[in-house]
Amino acid sequence: MFVQTSEPPTPDDGDIWLDTDAPNLNNVLWPWRTTAIDYTALTTDVAIDCSAALTITLPAAAAAIQGKPYYIKRTGSGLVTIAADGSDLIDGESSQPLVMLYENLFIICTGTSWGIR
């Protein structure tokens, strides 16, 4: 387990990282971002609230850490599209739609692509 103020330089499978500068545990585990415009997810994002019709583009799977999660939820009107970067796939598809209000996906990086959990 790492207890420090910055992410370990090369985390290994099973490593746990706790940011001691975070004001509370919720900020460590679930940094929340709300967007109403097209947005490219950062590797530091976890939860993304989509309040309008838009596209969320995931970072390249090769650039993300294996096991990196994203929780993406539609809270506004209009279609939300979750798009993979370049030739990456999300469960075999280049994109996944959130069609219904409050629909959500929990997506995890496999190291080479993205999987829905």
N, C-alpha and C positions, 0 to 999 in steps of 0.2 A: 504494500500500500504506500502511495506517495502522499505526503501531507506537506504541501508547499504552496507558494503563491503563483507558480506558473506550471503549465503542463509539462510533464516529463518529456525530454527530447525524443525518446524512442520507446513509447509504451509497448509492452508485450501483452500477449493474450492473458487475460485474468488480472491485469493490473487495475487497481482502483486509484483514482485521482481525486483528491479533495482540495478545493481551492480555499485556503484559509483566509483570503481577503474578501470572499463573498459574504454579503450581509446575512444571508440565511441559506439553509440547505435547498430551498426551492430554486434559488438562482443558480445553484451549482448543477442541479439535475435538469431543470426545465426552463432555460431562458426562453421567454415568450416574445415573439415578434408579430405585430399586426401589420398587414399591408393591404392596400386597395389598388395597387398597381403591379404590373409584371415585376417579378423579383427573382434574382439568382440567389439561392440559398448559400449562406456562408458555412464553412465547416464548424463555426462556433454556434450556429443556430441549432435549436432542437425542435421547439414547437412554433409553428407558423399558422397564424389565424388569417384566413383570406376573407376580407370583408366586401369583396366585389368580384366581378368577372375578371379573371386574370390567369397568367401562367406562372407557375413556380418552376424554375429550372434547377435541378439538382447539380451539385458540383460533380466533376469527373470522379467516378468510383475509385480510380487509381490514386486520386489525390486525397481521398477520405480514408480514415482509419477503418479497418475491418471491424464491423460491429457498430459503426456510427449510426445512431437513430435519427429519424425525423418523424415528427407527428404533425400532420398537416390537416387542417380542418376548414371547411367552408362554412362561414357564418353570415354571408351576404347573398344577394341575389346574383344570378348569372353563373355560368359554367366556370369551374376552376380546373385548369389542366396542370397536371404535374408531369413535367418533361424531363427525360434523361438527357445528360450532356452527350453531344456527339453521337458515337455509335453505342454508348451504354444502353442498357435495357432495364426496365422495371418489370420483373416477373415476365420476361420475354417480349415486352412491348416497349415501344419508344416513348409512350406517355400513358398516363392513367387519368381518367376524368373523375371529378367530384361533381355529380349531377344534382344531388338532393341537398337541401338546406341541412346543415349540421352533419353531413357526411364527412368522414375522415379516413385517413390512411396512416398506418404506422409502417414506415419504410426503414429498412436496415441495409447498410452496405455490406456486401459479401467480400469486398476487396477487388472484385472485377465487374460487379454489376450491383443492382439494387433489388431487394426482395421485399414483398409485402408480408407483414406478420399479423 
